C-alpha cells in the first residue's frame, strides 16, 4: 500500500512538471514566497550578523524533498543579494536552513 501511494505521489508531481528531488526553474516571487522571506528577515540578519535597510525578495525556486526546500533571492541594495534556503516540512512549519551573501547578482541555484 505504501509503495502504491509513493508512486502515485511521484507520478502526480511529474504530471505537474515537477521532479521529486530536483530544483524547479527560477521564477519571480509570488505572495507566498515573498511573505516567507519577510518572515525570515530577523533570522537572516542574526545568522549573517548584519541589518538590512533594503530587503526585497525577487525570485525563487523550490525542491520537493520530505517537504519543500525554497531558495529565495533577496535584493539587499547596492547591487548585493542574499540567497535564502528555507525548509517547509509536510506540516507547513518553516525554518531558515542557510543564507549566503553575494556582493553582485548571482544565479539562484542549489546550495
N, C-alpha and C positions, 0 to 999 in steps of 0.2 A: 504494500500500500504506500509506504514512504517513497519508494523508487518511482512509482507512477506519479505521485504528487510533484516530486522534484523535476521529473521530465516534463510534466505539464507546465510548471512554472518556467522552466528554461525555454520551452517552445513558445510560450506566451511572450516572454521578453524578446526573443529573436523576432517574433512576428511584429513586435512594436519597434524593431530596429535597434534593439539593444542586445549586446552580447555579454552574458554574465562574466564578470572579471575584467573586461576591457573598459578603457576610459571612453566616454562619449565624445562627440565633437564639441568644440568650444562654441558657446552661444552667448549672446548678450544676456545679462542677468534679467530675471523676471522678479516679481514682488517677493516670492518665497525665498529665493537665494539672497536677494538684497536684504531682507529682514534678518536672515540667518547671519549674514556678515555683520550687520549693525549690532546684533545681539552679542557677537563675539568681540566687539571692539575693545572693551576693557581688558579682556583676557589676552588679546593680541598685544596691547600696549604693555601689559605686565610681562608677558613672555619675552618681548623684544626690548623691554626697558626704555621705552620712549612713548611720548604722547603725540597724537596726530591731530593737527588742526583741520587738515583735509583728509577725508576718508570716504571715498566714493566707489562702491562696487561696480565693476564694469562688465565683466564676463565670467562665465563659469563652465565647468564640465563636471561630470559625475561618473562614478564607477559603482556598479552593483556588486556588492560583496555580501556578507551576512548582515545586511543593512545597506546603507548607501554612503559612499565617500564623496564629498563635494570638494572641488578645487575651485576657489573663487579668487579672481584677480581684483585687487583694490587699488585705486589711484590714491596715493598719499601726498600728491603735489610735487612740484618742482621736478617733474619727469620721473619720479620714483614710484615704485609699486610694491605692494605686499601680496604674496600669494598665500592664501589660506588653505589648509587641509582640515576639513570638518567632517566628523563621522556622525551619521544619524543611524541609530540602531533600529531594529524592527519594531520597537516600542515607541519610536519617534523622539527619543531623547537625543540631544545633540551635544557634542563635545569637540573642543578645538584639539586637533591632533598635532598640528605643526603650523609654523608661519615662517616665511622667508622673505627678506627684503631684497629688491633689485633696484639698483641706482638708475637704471634705464629700463625702458619697456622690454619685457622678455615674454616669450611664448609661454602660455599656460600649459603645463604638462605635468605628468605624474612626478611626485617627489616623495 
